[in-house]
Amino acid sequence: MYRKVLVAHRSYLSGVQRALGDSYVKEEFRRHRRADAKFVGPFLEEWDKYVSFLSRGATLLQSHELQQALSPQQSKQLQQLKQAISKTVN
């Protein structure tokens, strides 16, 4: 799954988005390397949904559908990612 996500980033994201996304994915997979078996299935399922989302050609940071589906914690992470991208681009 890790490779699948990185390939999707290479295919669908711009340079800055890809760099930030790749580092985020690396950290998430590292953190969940020793996760309980009960968490592995849902973790991989969510990453598979993410890859499907990217492959549909949706713009990750501007998708209203995605933002509506996010938990408050995920919304906060998305805002932090947007700020990091803005700082990098400017």
PyMOL Python script that loads the backbone (N, CA, C, O; Angstrom):
from pymol import cmd

cmd.read_pdbstr("""\
ATOM      1  N   MET A   1       0.827  -1.192   0.000  1.00  0.00           N
ATOM      2  CA  MET A   1       0.000   0.000   0.000  1.00  0.00           C
ATOM      3  C   MET A   1       0.875   1.262   0.000  1.00  0.00           C
ATOM      4  O   MET A   1       0.565   2.249  -0.667  1.00  0.00           O
ATOM      5  N   TYR A   2       1.951   1.206   0.747  1.00  0.00           N
ATOM      6  CA  TYR A   2       2.860   2.357   0.822  1.00  0.00           C
ATOM      7  C   TYR A   2       3.334   2.745  -0.578  1.00  0.00           C
ATOM      8  O   TYR A   2       3.279   3.917  -0.953  1.00  0.00           O
ATOM      9  N   ARG A   3       3.793   1.775  -1.336  1.00  0.00           N
ATOM     10  CA  ARG A   3       4.241   2.042  -2.710  1.00  0.00           C
ATOM     11  C   ARG A   3       3.104   2.563  -3.576  1.00  0.00           C
ATOM     12  O   ARG A   3       3.290   3.473  -4.384  1.00  0.00           O
ATOM     13  N   LYS A   4       1.952   1.990  -3.404  1.00  0.00           N
ATOM     14  CA  LYS A   4       0.786   2.406  -4.186  1.00  0.00           C
ATOM     15  C   LYS A   4       0.480   3.887  -3.955  1.00  0.00           C
ATOM     16  O   LYS A   4       0.168   4.613  -4.900  1.00  0.00           O
ATOM     17  N   VAL A   5       0.569   4.328  -2.719  1.00  0.00           N
ATOM     18  CA  VAL A   5       0.325   5.736  -2.392  1.00  0.00           C
ATOM     19  C   VAL A   5       1.404   6.623  -3.023  1.00  0.00           C
ATOM     20  O   VAL A   5       1.090   7.667  -3.595  1.00  0.00           O
ATOM     21  N   LEU A   6       2.659   6.215  -2.921  1.00  0.00           N
ATOM     22  CA  LEU A   6       3.744   7.010  -3.496  1.00  0.00           C
ATOM     23  C   LEU A   6       3.628   7.097  -5.020  1.00  0.00           C
ATOM     24  O   LEU A   6       3.904   8.146  -5.601  1.00  0.00           O
ATOM     25  N   VAL A   7       3.228   6.020  -5.659  1.00  0.00           N
ATOM     26  CA  VAL A   7       3.012   6.035  -7.114  1.00  0.00           C
ATOM     27  C   VAL A   7       1.867   6.985  -7.459  1.00  0.00           C
ATOM     28  O   VAL A   7       1.953   7.735  -8.431  1.00  0.00           O
ATOM     29  N   ALA A   8       0.808   6.956  -6.673  1.00  0.00           N
ATOM     30  CA  ALA A   8      -0.320   7.868  -6.904  1.00  0.00           C
ATOM     31  C   ALA A   8       0.130   9.317  -6.751  1.00  0.00           C
ATOM     32  O   ALA A   8      -0.269  10.171  -7.543  1.00  0.00           O
ATOM     33  N   HIS A   9       0.940   9.603  -5.762  1.00  0.00           N
ATOM     34  CA  HIS A   9       1.465  10.960  -5.581  1.00  0.00           C
ATOM     35  C   HIS A   9       2.266  11.377  -6.807  1.00  0.00           C
ATOM     36  O   HIS A   9       2.117  12.493  -7.304  1.00  0.00           O
ATOM     37  N   ARG A  10       3.111  10.481  -7.290  1.00  0.00           N
ATOM     38  CA  ARG A  10       3.932  10.782  -8.465  1.00  0.00           C
ATOM     39  C   ARG A  10       3.046  11.062  -9.684  1.00  0.00           C
ATOM     40  O   ARG A  10       3.382  11.900 -10.521  1.00  0.00           O
ATOM     41  N   SER A  11       1.930  10.367  -9.776  1.00  0.00           N
ATOM     42  CA  SER A  11       1.046  10.495 -10.930  1.00  0.00           C
ATOM     43  C   SER A  11       0.119  11.696 -10.865  1.00  0.00           C
ATOM     44  O   SER A  11      -0.179  12.300 -11.896  1.00  0.00           O
ATOM     45  N   TYR A  12      -0.340  12.051  -9.678  1.00  0.00           N
ATOM     46  CA  TYR A  12      -1.438  13.013  -9.575  1.00  0.00           C
ATOM     47  C   TYR A  12      -1.129  14.324  -8.855  1.00  0.00           C
ATOM     48  O   TYR A  12      -1.926  15.258  -8.933  1.00  0.00           O
ATOM     49  N   LEU A  13      -0.008  14.422  -8.163  1.00  0.00           N
ATOM     50  CA  LEU A  13       0.274  15.633  -7.397  1.00  0.00           C
ATOM     51  C   LEU A  13       1.403  16.444  -8.017  1.00  0.00           C
ATOM     52  O   LEU A  13       2.292  15.902  -8.675  1.00  0.00           O
ATOM     53  N   SER A  14       1.350  17.745  -7.796  1.00  0.00           N
ATOM     54  CA  SER A  14       2.429  18.620  -8.247  1.00  0.00           C
ATOM     55  C   SER A  14       3.648  18.413  -7.357  1.00  0.00           C
ATOM     56  O   SER A  14       3.569  17.699  -6.357  1.00  0.00           O
ATOM     57  N   GLY A  15       4.761  19.021  -7.704  1.00  0.00           N
ATOM     58  CA  GLY A  15       6.014  18.836  -6.963  1.00  0.00           C
ATOM     59  C   GLY A  15       5.925  19.141  -5.490  1.00  0.00           C
ATOM     60  O   GLY A  15       6.349  18.334  -4.663  1.00  0.00           O
ATOM     61  N   VAL A  16       5.377  20.302  -5.142  1.00  0.00           N
ATOM     62  CA  VAL A  16       5.287  20.696  -3.732  1.00  0.00           C
ATOM     63  C   VAL A  16       4.314  19.787  -2.990  1.00  0.00           C
ATOM     64  O   VAL A  16       4.607  19.325  -1.888  1.00  0.00           O
ATOM     65  N   GLN A  17       3.163  19.534  -3.594  1.00  0.00           N
ATOM     66  CA  GLN A  17       2.180  18.653  -2.961  1.00  0.00           C
ATOM     67  C   GLN A  17       2.757  17.256  -2.785  1.00  0.00           C
ATOM     68  O   GLN A  17       2.550  16.617  -1.753  1.00  0.00           O
ATOM     69  N   ARG A  18       3.469  16.792  -3.777  1.00  0.00           N
ATOM     70  CA  ARG A  18       4.059  15.456  -3.709  1.00  0.00           C
ATOM     71  C   ARG A  18       5.084  15.365  -2.586  1.00  0.00           C
ATOM     72  O   ARG A  18       5.089  14.396  -1.826  1.00  0.00           O
ATOM     73  N   ALA A  19       5.938  16.352  -2.481  1.00  0.00           N
ATOM     74  CA  ALA A  19       6.968  16.335  -1.432  1.00  0.00           C
ATOM     75  C   ALA A  19       6.335  16.301  -0.044  1.00  0.00           C
ATOM     76  O   ALA A  19       6.740  15.513   0.811  1.00  0.00           O
ATOM     77  N   LEU A  20       5.349  17.150   0.174  1.00  0.00           N
ATOM     78  CA  LEU A  20       4.675  17.171   1.479  1.00  0.00           C
ATOM     79  C   LEU A  20       3.902  15.876   1.718  1.00  0.00           C
ATOM     80  O   LEU A  20       3.933  15.311   2.811  1.00  0.00           O
ATOM     81  N   GLY A  21       3.210  15.419   0.681  1.00  0.00           N
ATOM     82  CA  GLY A  21       2.433  14.188   0.799  1.00  0.00           C
ATOM     83  C   GLY A  21       3.305  12.983   1.073  1.00  0.00           C
ATOM     84  O   GLY A  21       2.977  12.149   1.916  1.00  0.00           O
ATOM     85  N   ASP A  22       4.423  12.887   0.358  1.00  0.00           N
ATOM     86  CA  ASP A  22       5.322  11.751   0.556  1.00  0.00           C
ATOM     87  C   ASP A  22       5.874  11.712   1.974  1.00  0.00           C
ATOM     88  O   ASP A  22       5.948  10.646   2.586  1.00  0.00           O
ATOM     89  N   SER A  23       6.261  12.874   2.498  1.00  0.00           N
ATOM     90  CA  SER A  23       6.800  12.881   3.865  1.00  0.00           C
ATOM     91  C   SER A  23       5.711  12.537   4.883  1.00  0.00           C
ATOM     92  O   SER A  23       5.977  11.864   5.879  1.00  0.00           O
ATOM     93  N   TYR A  24       4.479  13.006   4.628  1.00  0.00           N
ATOM     94  CA  TYR A  24       3.373  12.684   5.527  1.00  0.00           C
ATOM     95  C   TYR A  24       3.083  11.179   5.515  1.00  0.00           C
ATOM     96  O   TYR A  24       2.907  10.562   6.566  1.00  0.00           O
ATOM     97  N   VAL A  25       3.038  10.604   4.318  1.00  0.00           N
ATOM     98  CA  VAL A  25       2.760   9.175   4.177  1.00  0.00           C
ATOM     99  C   VAL A  25       3.851   8.355   4.864  1.00  0.00           C
ATOM    100  O   VAL A  25       3.561   7.388   5.569  1.00  0.00           O
ATOM    101  N   LYS A  26       5.084   8.742   4.657  1.00  0.00           N
ATOM    102  CA  LYS A  26       6.196   8.029   5.275  1.00  0.00           C
ATOM    103  C   LYS A  26       6.049   8.017   6.793  1.00  0.00           C
ATOM    104  O   LYS A  26       6.215   6.980   7.436  1.00  0.00           O
ATOM    105  N   GLU A  27       5.740   9.169   7.349  1.00  0.00           N
ATOM    106  CA  GLU A  27       5.589   9.273   8.804  1.00  0.00           C
ATOM    107  C   GLU A  27       4.392   8.460   9.309  1.00  0.00           C
ATOM    108  O   GLU A  27       4.490   7.789  10.337  1.00  0.00           O
ATOM    109  N   GLU A  28       3.274   8.517   8.599  1.00  0.00           N
ATOM    110  CA  GLU A  28       2.076   7.766   9.017  1.00  0.00           C
ATOM    111  C   GLU A  28       2.345   6.257   9.003  1.00  0.00           C
ATOM    112  O   GLU A  28       1.989   5.552   9.947  1.00  0.00           O
ATOM    113  N   PHE A  29       2.967   5.771   7.943  1.00  0.00           N
ATOM    114  CA  PHE A  29       3.246   4.342   7.875  1.00  0.00           C
ATOM    115  C   PHE A  29       4.281   3.934   8.928  1.00  0.00           C
ATOM    116  O   PHE A  29       4.211   2.832   9.472  1.00  0.00           O
ATOM    117  N   ARG A  30       5.228   4.807   9.211  1.00  0.00           N
ATOM    118  CA  ARG A  30       6.207   4.524  10.247  1.00  0.00           C
ATOM    119  C   ARG A  30       5.514   4.432  11.615  1.00  0.00           C
ATOM    120  O   ARG A  30       5.797   3.528  12.401  1.00  0.00           O
ATOM    121  N   ARG A  31       4.610   5.372  11.886  1.00  0.00           N
ATOM    122  CA  ARG A  31       3.909   5.378  13.180  1.00  0.00           C
ATOM    123  C   ARG A  31       3.031   4.148  13.370  1.00  0.00           C
ATOM    124  O   ARG A  31       2.842   3.681  14.494  1.00  0.00           O
ATOM    125  N   HIS A  32       2.498   3.628  12.277  1.00  0.00           N
ATOM    126  CA  HIS A  32       1.565   2.500  12.372  1.00  0.00           C
ATOM    127  C   HIS A  32       2.230   1.153  12.084  1.00  0.00           C
ATOM    128  O   HIS A  32       1.546   0.139  11.945  1.00  0.00           O
ATOM    129  N   ARG A  33       3.530   1.144  11.998  1.00  0.00           N
ATOM    130  CA  ARG A  33       4.259  -0.088  11.683  1.00  0.00           C
ATOM    131  C   ARG A  33       3.968  -1.198  12.695  1.00  0.00           C
ATOM    132  O   ARG A  33       3.845  -2.365  12.322  1.00  0.00           O
ATOM    133  N   ARG A  34       3.860  -0.844  13.940  1.00  0.00           N
ATOM    134  CA  ARG A  34       3.641  -1.850  14.987  1.00  0.00           C
ATOM    135  C   ARG A  34       2.233  -1.745  15.592  1.00  0.00           C
ATOM    136  O   ARG A  34       2.023  -2.065  16.762  1.00  0.00           O
ATOM    137  N   ALA A  35       1.299  -1.303  14.792  1.00  0.00           N
ATOM    138  CA  ALA A  35      -0.078  -1.139  15.279  1.00  0.00           C
ATOM    139  C   ALA A  35      -0.733  -2.491  15.527  1.00  0.00           C
ATOM    140  O   ALA A  35      -0.364  -3.506  14.936  1.00  0.00           O
ATOM    141  N   ASP A  36      -1.704  -2.470  16.412  1.00  0.00           N
ATOM    142  CA  ASP A  36      -2.515  -3.648  16.687  1.00  0.00           C
ATOM    143  C   ASP A  36      -3.157  -4.138  15.401  1.00  0.00           C
ATOM    144  O   ASP A  36      -3.494  -3.337  14.530  1.00  0.00           O
ATOM    145  N   ALA A  37      -3.326  -5.427  15.277  1.00  0.00           N
ATOM    146  CA  ALA A  37      -3.914  -6.021  14.069  1.00  0.00           C
ATOM    147  C   ALA A  37      -5.302  -5.446  13.776  1.00  0.00           C
ATOM    148  O   ALA A  37      -5.690  -5.326  12.614  1.00  0.00           O
ATOM    149  N   LYS A  38      -6.048  -5.092  14.821  1.00  0.00           N
ATOM    150  CA  LYS A  38      -7.394  -4.570  14.609  1.00  0.00           C
ATOM    151  C   LYS A  38      -7.382  -3.201  13.917  1.00  0.00           C
ATOM    152  O   LYS A  38      -8.396  -2.791  13.352  1.00  0.00           O
ATOM    153  N   PHE A  39      -6.264  -2.500  13.953  1.00  0.00           N
ATOM    154  CA  PHE A  39      -6.168  -1.191  13.315  1.00  0.00           C
ATOM    155  C   PHE A  39      -5.592  -1.246  11.900  1.00  0.00           C
ATOM    156  O   PHE A  39      -5.772  -0.313  11.116  1.00  0.00           O
ATOM    157  N   VAL A  40      -4.907  -2.328  11.577  1.00  0.00           N
ATOM    158  CA  VAL A  40      -4.232  -2.422  10.279  1.00  0.00           C
ATOM    159  C   VAL A  40      -5.225  -2.418   9.121  1.00  0.00           C
ATOM    160  O   VAL A  40      -5.031  -1.700   8.141  1.00  0.00           O
ATOM    161  N   GLY A  41      -6.277  -3.209   9.227  1.00  0.00           N
ATOM    162  CA  GLY A  41      -7.280  -3.271   8.155  1.00  0.00           C
ATOM    163  C   GLY A  41      -7.891  -1.916   7.841  1.00  0.00           C
ATOM    164  O   GLY A  41      -7.850  -1.482   6.690  1.00  0.00           O
ATOM    165  N   PRO A  42      -8.458  -1.233   8.835  1.00  0.00           N
ATOM    166  CA  PRO A  42      -9.026   0.093   8.588  1.00  0.00           C
ATOM    167  C   PRO A  42      -7.987   1.109   8.106  1.00  0.00           C
ATOM    168  O   PRO A  42      -8.297   1.953   7.266  1.00  0.00           O
ATOM    169  N   PHE A  43      -6.773   1.038   8.621  1.00  0.00           N
ATOM    170  CA  PHE A  43      -5.700   1.944   8.202  1.00  0.00           C
ATOM    171  C   PHE A  43      -5.430   1.782   6.710  1.00  0.00           C
ATOM    172  O   PHE A  43      -5.375   2.770   5.978  1.00  0.00           O
ATOM    173  N   LEU A  44      -5.263   0.550   6.259  1.00  0.00           N
ATOM    174  CA  LEU A  44      -4.986   0.292   4.845  1.00  0.00           C
ATOM    175  C   LEU A  44      -6.200   0.627   3.971  1.00  0.00           C
ATOM    176  O   LEU A  44      -6.055   1.105   2.846  1.00  0.00           O
ATOM    177  N   GLU A  45      -7.375   0.373   4.495  1.00  0.00           N
ATOM    178  CA  GLU A  45      -8.603   0.690   3.756  1.00  0.00           C
ATOM    179  C   GLU A  45      -8.719   2.189   3.490  1.00  0.00           C
ATOM    180  O   GLU A  45      -9.092   2.601   2.392  1.00  0.00           O
ATOM    181  N   GLU A  46      -8.404   2.992   4.482  1.00  0.00           N
ATOM    182  CA  GLU A  46      -8.464   4.447   4.309  1.00  0.00           C
ATOM    183  C   GLU A  46      -7.423   4.935   3.307  1.00  0.00           C
ATOM    184  O   GLU A  46      -7.698   5.841   2.520  1.00  0.00           O
ATOM    185  N   TRP A  47      -6.238   4.345   3.329  1.00  0.00           N
ATOM    186  CA  TRP A  47      -5.229   4.731   2.338  1.00  0.00           C
ATOM    187  C   TRP A  47      -5.647   4.304   0.941  1.00  0.00           C
ATOM    188  O   TRP A  47      -5.363   4.998  -0.035  1.00  0.00           O
ATOM    189  N   ASP A  48      -6.319   3.164   0.840  1.00  0.00           N
ATOM    190  CA  ASP A  48      -6.821   2.731  -0.468  1.00  0.00           C
ATOM    191  C   ASP A  48      -7.877   3.704  -0.989  1.00  0.00           C
ATOM    192  O   ASP A  48      -7.905   4.009  -2.182  1.00  0.00           O
ATOM    193  N   LYS A  49      -8.734   4.188  -0.110  1.00  0.00           N
ATOM    194  CA  LYS A  49      -9.732   5.197  -0.492  1.00  0.00           C
ATOM    195  C   LYS A  49      -9.042   6.480  -0.965  1.00  0.00           C
ATOM    196  O   LYS A  49      -9.480   7.110  -1.928  1.00  0.00           O
ATOM    197  N   TYR A  50      -7.983   6.850  -0.296  1.00  0.00           N
ATOM    198  CA  TYR A  50      -7.221   8.049  -0.655  1.00  0.00           C
ATOM    199  C   TYR A  50      -6.632   7.907  -2.060  1.00  0.00           C
ATOM    200  O   TYR A  50      -6.704   8.837  -2.863  1.00  0.00           O
ATOM    201  N   VAL A  51      -6.051   6.746  -2.354  1.00  0.00           N
ATOM    202  CA  VAL A  51      -5.490   6.506  -3.684  1.00  0.00           C
ATOM    203  C   VAL A  51      -6.599   6.562  -4.735  1.00  0.00           C
ATOM    204  O   VAL A  51      -6.406   7.129  -5.811  1.00  0.00           O
ATOM    205  N   SER A  52      -7.741   5.985  -4.432  1.00  0.00           N
ATOM    206  CA  SER A  52      -8.879   6.043  -5.364  1.00  0.00           C
ATOM    207  C   SER A  52      -9.320   7.480  -5.586  1.00  0.00           C
ATOM    208  O   SER A  52      -9.628   7.877  -6.710  1.00  0.00           O
ATOM    209  N   PHE A  53      -9.348   8.249  -4.521  1.00  0.00           N
ATOM    210  CA  PHE A  53      -9.718   9.663  -4.610  1.00  0.00           C
ATOM    211  C   PHE A  53      -8.762  10.406  -5.539  1.00  0.00           C
ATOM    212  O   PHE A  53      -9.197  11.168  -6.403  1.00  0.00           O
ATOM    213  N   LEU A  54      -7.473  10.188  -5.365  1.00  0.00           N
ATOM    214  CA  LEU A  54      -6.491  10.849  -6.218  1.00  0.00           C
ATOM    215  C   LEU A  54      -6.645  10.423  -7.672  1.00  0.00           C
ATOM    216  O   LEU A  54      -6.531  11.241  -8.585  1.00  0.00           O
ATOM    217  N   SER A  55      -6.903   9.154  -7.874  1.00  0.00           N
ATOM    218  CA  SER A  55      -7.000   8.653  -9.244  1.00  0.00           C
ATOM    219  C   SER A  55      -8.234   9.186  -9.970  1.00  0.00           C
ATOM    220  O   SER A  55      -8.270   9.198 -11.200  1.00  0.00           O
ATOM    221  N   ARG A  56      -9.230   9.622  -9.230  1.00  0.00           N
ATOM    222  CA  ARG A  56     -10.414  10.230  -9.866  1.00  0.00           C
ATOM    223  C   ARG A  56     -10.103  11.638 -10.363  1.00  0.00           C
ATOM    224  O   ARG A  56     -10.926  12.259 -11.035  1.00  0.00           O
ATOM    225  N   GLY A  57      -8.928  12.133 -10.034  1.00  0.00           N
ATOM    226  CA  GLY A  57      -8.512  13.428 -10.540  1.00  0.00           C
ATOM    227  C   GLY A  57      -9.018  14.604  -9.724  1.00  0.00           C
ATOM    228  O   GLY A  57      -8.940  15.744 -10.180  1.00  0.00           O
ATOM    229  N   ALA A  58      -9.533  14.354  -8.534  1.00  0.00           N
ATOM    230  CA  ALA A  58     -10.018  15.452  -7.698  1.00  0.00           C
ATOM    231  C   ALA A  58      -8.835  16.231  -7.147  1.00  0.00           C
ATOM    232  O   ALA A  58      -7.777  15.653  -6.900  1.00  0.00           O
ATOM    233  N   THR A  59      -8.994  17.511  -6.955  1.00  0.00           N
ATOM    234  CA  THR A  59      -7.963  18.330  -6.344  1.00  0.00           C
ATOM    235  C   THR A  59      -8.054  18.150  -4.837  1.00  0.00           C
ATOM    236  O   THR A  59      -9.053  18.511  -4.215  1.00  0.00           O
ATOM    237  N   LEU A  60      -7.019  17.598  -4.270  1.00  0.00           N
ATOM    238  CA  LEU A  60      -7.032  17.197  -2.863  1.00  0.00           C
ATOM    239  C   LEU A  60      -7.419  18.306  -1.908  1.00  0.00           C
ATOM    240  O   LEU A  60      -8.281  18.100  -1.053  1.00  0.00           O
ATOM    241  N   LEU A  61      -6.820  19.458  -2.023  1.00  0.00           N
ATOM    242  CA  LEU A  61      -7.030  20.500  -1.024  1.00  0.00           C
ATOM    243  C   LEU A  61      -8.265  21.348  -1.273  1.00  0.00           C
ATOM    244  O   LEU A  61      -8.628  22.160  -0.422  1.00  0.00           O
ATOM    245  N   GLN A  62      -8.924  21.182  -2.418  1.00  0.00           N
ATOM    246  CA  GLN A  62     -10.073  22.012  -2.728  1.00  0.00           C
ATOM    247  C   GLN A  62     -11.374  21.222  -2.799  1.00  0.00           C
ATOM    248  O   GLN A  62     -12.416  21.794  -3.119  1.00  0.00           O
ATOM    249  N   SER A  63     -11.343  19.941  -2.514  1.00  0.00           N
ATOM    250  CA  SER A  63     -12.523  19.103  -2.642  1.00  0.00           C
ATOM    251  C   SER A  63     -13.502  19.343  -1.493  1.00  0.00           C
ATOM    252  O   SER A  63     -13.203  19.060  -0.333  1.00  0.00           O
ATOM    253  N   HIS A  64     -14.661  19.865  -1.837  1.00  0.00           N
ATOM    254  CA  HIS A  64     -15.701  20.113  -0.832  1.00  0.00           C
ATOM    255  C   HIS A  64     -16.176  18.778  -0.243  1.00  0.00           C
ATOM    256  O   HIS A  64     -16.415  18.677   0.960  1.00  0.00           O
ATOM    257  N   GLU A  65     -16.307  17.772  -1.085  1.00  0.00           N
ATOM    258  CA  GLU A  65     -16.746  16.446  -0.646  1.00  0.00           C
ATOM    259  C   GLU A  65     -15.803  15.881   0.409  1.00  0.00           C
ATOM    260  O   GLU A  65     -16.253  15.341   1.419  1.00  0.00           O
ATOM    261  N   LEU A  66     -14.517  16.001   0.183  1.00  0.00           N
ATOM    262  CA  LEU A  66     -13.536  15.502   1.141  1.00  0.00           C
ATOM    263  C   LEU A  66     -13.601  16.272   2.443  1.00  0.00           C
ATOM    264  O   LEU A  66     -13.604  15.676   3.520  1.00  0.00           O
ATOM    265  N   GLN A  67     -13.653  17.588   2.354  1.00  0.00           N
ATOM    266  CA  GLN A  67     -13.663  18.403   3.557  1.00  0.00           C
ATOM    267  C   GLN A  67     -14.889  18.128   4.420  1.00  0.00           C
ATOM    268  O   GLN A  67     -14.812  18.196   5.647  1.00  0.00           O
ATOM    269  N   GLN A  68     -16.012  17.819   3.792  1.00  0.00           N
ATOM    270  CA  GLN A  68     -17.225  17.509   4.556  1.00  0.00           C
ATOM    271  C   GLN A  68     -17.098  16.176   5.300  1.00  0.00           C
ATOM    272  O   GLN A  68     -17.727  15.982   6.340  1.00  0.00           O
ATOM    273  N   ALA A  69     -16.296  15.271   4.774  1.00  0.00           N
ATOM    274  CA  ALA A  69     -16.162  13.942   5.362  1.00  0.00           C
ATOM    275  C   ALA A  69     -15.107  13.878   6.460  1.00  0.00           C
ATOM    276  O   ALA A  69     -14.977  12.852   7.128  1.00  0.00           O
ATOM    277  N   LEU A  70     -14.362  14.940   6.654  1.00  0.00           N
ATOM    278  CA  LEU A  70     -13.274  14.923   7.622  1.00  0.00           C
ATOM    279  C   LEU A  70     -13.755  15.085   9.057  1.00  0.00           C
ATOM    280  O   LEU A  70     -14.732  15.782   9.333  1.00  0.00           O
ATOM    281  N   SER A  71     -13.043  14.425   9.959  1.00  0.00           N
ATOM    282  CA  SER A  71     -13.287  14.633  11.380  1.00  0.00           C
ATOM    283  C   SER A  71     -12.674  15.977  11.761  1.00  0.00           C
ATOM    284  O   SER A  71     -11.890  16.528  10.987  1.00  0.00           O
ATOM    285  N   PRO A  72     -13.007  16.519  12.932  1.00  0.00           N
ATOM    286  CA  PRO A  72     -12.384  17.785  13.355  1.00  0.00           C
ATOM    287  C   PRO A  72     -10.847  17.718  13.386  1.00  0.00           C
ATOM    288  O   PRO A  72     -10.175  18.677  13.005  1.00  0.00           O
ATOM    289  N   GLN A  73     -10.300  16.593  13.838  1.00  0.00           N
ATOM    290  CA  GLN A  73      -8.846  16.443  13.877  1.00  0.00           C
ATOM    291  C   GLN A  73      -8.272  16.440  12.459  1.00  0.00           C
ATOM    292  O   GLN A  73      -7.234  17.055  12.212  1.00  0.00           O
ATOM    293  N   GLN A  74      -8.933  15.758  11.535  1.00  0.00           N
ATOM    294  CA  GLN A  74      -8.461  15.723  10.157  1.00  0.00           C
ATOM    295  C   GLN A  74      -8.569  17.101   9.508  1.00  0.00           C
ATOM    296  O   GLN A  74      -7.701  17.486   8.725  1.00  0.00           O
ATOM    297  N   SER A  75      -9.622  17.840   9.826  1.00  0.00           N
ATOM    298  CA  SER A  75      -9.768  19.200   9.300  1.00  0.00           C
ATOM    299  C   SER A  75      -8.616  20.080   9.772  1.00  0.00           C
ATOM    300  O   SER A  75      -8.077  20.882   9.009  1.00  0.00           O
ATOM    301  N   LYS A  76      -8.247  19.915  11.043  1.00  0.00           N
ATOM    302  CA  LYS A  76      -7.131  20.692  11.587  1.00  0.00           C
ATOM    303  C   LYS A  76      -5.837  20.327  10.863  1.00  0.00           C
ATOM    304  O   LYS A  76      -5.046  21.209  10.528  1.00  0.00           O
ATOM    305  N   GLN A  77      -5.614  19.030  10.619  1.00  0.00           N
ATOM    306  CA  GLN A  77      -4.420  18.597   9.904  1.00  0.00           C
ATOM    307  C   GLN A  77      -4.409  19.148   8.478  1.00  0.00           C
ATOM    308  O   GLN A  77      -3.360  19.534   7.962  1.00  0.00           O
ATOM    309  N   LEU A  78      -5.574  19.182   7.851  1.00  0.00           N
ATOM    310  CA  LEU A  78      -5.666  19.718   6.492  1.00  0.00           C
ATOM    311  C   LEU A  78      -5.320  21.200   6.477  1.00  0.00           C
ATOM    312  O   LEU A  78      -4.624  21.666   5.575  1.00  0.00           O
ATOM    313  N   GLN A  79      -5.799  21.938   7.462  1.00  0.00           N
ATOM    314  CA  GLN A  79      -5.473  23.361   7.548  1.00  0.00           C
ATOM    315  C   GLN A  79      -3.972  23.563   7.740  1.00  0.00           C
ATOM    316  O   GLN A  79      -3.384  24.468   7.147  1.00  0.00           O
ATOM    317  N   GLN A  80      -3.351  22.719   8.571  1.00  0.00           N
ATOM    318  CA  GLN A  80      -1.914  22.811   8.794  1.00  0.00           C
ATOM    319  C   GLN A  80      -1.148  22.499   7.509  1.00  0.00           C
ATOM    320  O   GLN A  80      -0.134  23.133   7.217  1.00  0.00           O
ATOM    321  N   LEU A  81      -1.629  21.532   6.751  1.00  0.00           N
ATOM    322  CA  LEU A  81      -0.995  21.189   5.485  1.00  0.00           C
ATOM    323  C   LEU A  81      -1.121  22.332   4.484  1.00  0.00           C
ATOM    324  O   LEU A  81      -0.165  22.648   3.775  1.00  0.00           O
ATOM    325  N   LYS A  82      -2.300  22.953   4.423  1.00  0.00           N
ATOM    326  CA  LYS A  82      -2.489  24.108   3.536  1.00  0.00           C
ATOM    327  C   LYS A  82      -1.534  25.241   3.897  1.00  0.00           C
ATOM    328  O   LYS A  82      -0.954  25.879   3.017  1.00  0.00           O
ATOM    329  N   GLN A  83      -1.373  25.489   5.200  1.00  0.00           N
ATOM    330  CA  GLN A  83      -0.460  26.541   5.647  1.00  0.00           C
ATOM    331  C   GLN A  83       0.985  26.206   5.280  1.00  0.00           C
ATOM    332  O   GLN A  83       1.739  27.089   4.872  1.00  0.00           O
ATOM    333  N   ALA A  84       1.371  24.953   5.421  1.00  0.00           N
ATOM    334  CA  ALA A  84       2.732  24.539   5.076  1.00  0.00           C
ATOM    335  C   ALA A  84       2.971  24.710   3.576  1.00  0.00           C
ATOM    336  O   ALA A  84       4.051  25.131   3.163  1.00  0.00           O
ATOM    337  N   ILE A  85       1.982  24.389   2.774  1.00  0.00           N
ATOM    338  CA  ILE A  85       2.110  24.543   1.330  1.00  0.00           C
ATOM    339  C   ILE A  85       2.225  26.015   0.982  1.00  0.00           C
ATOM    340  O   ILE A  85       3.053  26.397   0.155  1.00  0.00           O
ATOM    341  N   SER A  86       1.407  26.837   1.601  1.00  0.00           N
ATOM    342  CA  SER A  86       1.462  28.283   1.334  1.00  0.00           C
ATOM    343  C   SER A  86       2.838  28.846   1.664  1.00  0.00           C
ATOM    344  O   SER A  86       3.375  29.647   0.899  1.00  0.00           O
ATOM    345  N   LYS A  87       3.411  28.442   2.785  1.00  0.00           N
ATOM    346  CA  LYS A  87       4.733  28.906   3.187  1.00  0.00           C
ATOM    347  C   LYS A  87       5.803  28.446   2.200  1.00  0.00           C
ATOM    348  O   LYS A  87       6.742  29.187   1.908  1.00  0.00           O
ATOM    349  N   THR A  88       5.666  27.243   1.696  1.00  0.00           N
ATOM    350  CA  THR A  88       6.635  26.688   0.770  1.00  0.00           C
ATOM    351  C   THR A  88       6.561  27.375  -0.588  1.00  0.00           C
ATOM    352  O   THR A  88       7.585  27.656  -1.211  1.00  0.00           O
ATOM    353  N   VAL A  89       5.341  27.643  -1.038  1.00  0.00           N
ATOM    354  CA  VAL A  89       5.135  28.269  -2.353  1.00  0.00           C
ATOM    355  C   VAL A  89       5.538  29.731  -2.335  1.00  0.00           C
ATOM    356  O   VAL A  89       6.104  30.226  -3.310  1.00  0.00           O
ATOM    357  N   ASN A  90       5.257  30.433  -1.241  1.00  0.00           N
ATOM    358  CA  ASN A  90       5.557  31.865  -1.146  1.00  0.00           C
ATOM    359  C   ASN A  90       6.944  32.094  -0.756  1.00  0.00           C
ATOM    360  O   ASN A  90       7.367  33.243  -0.628  1.00  0.00           O
TER     361      ASN A  90
END
""", "prot")
cmd.dss("prot")
cmd.show_as("cartoon", "prot")
cmd.util.cbc("prot")
cmd.orient("prot")
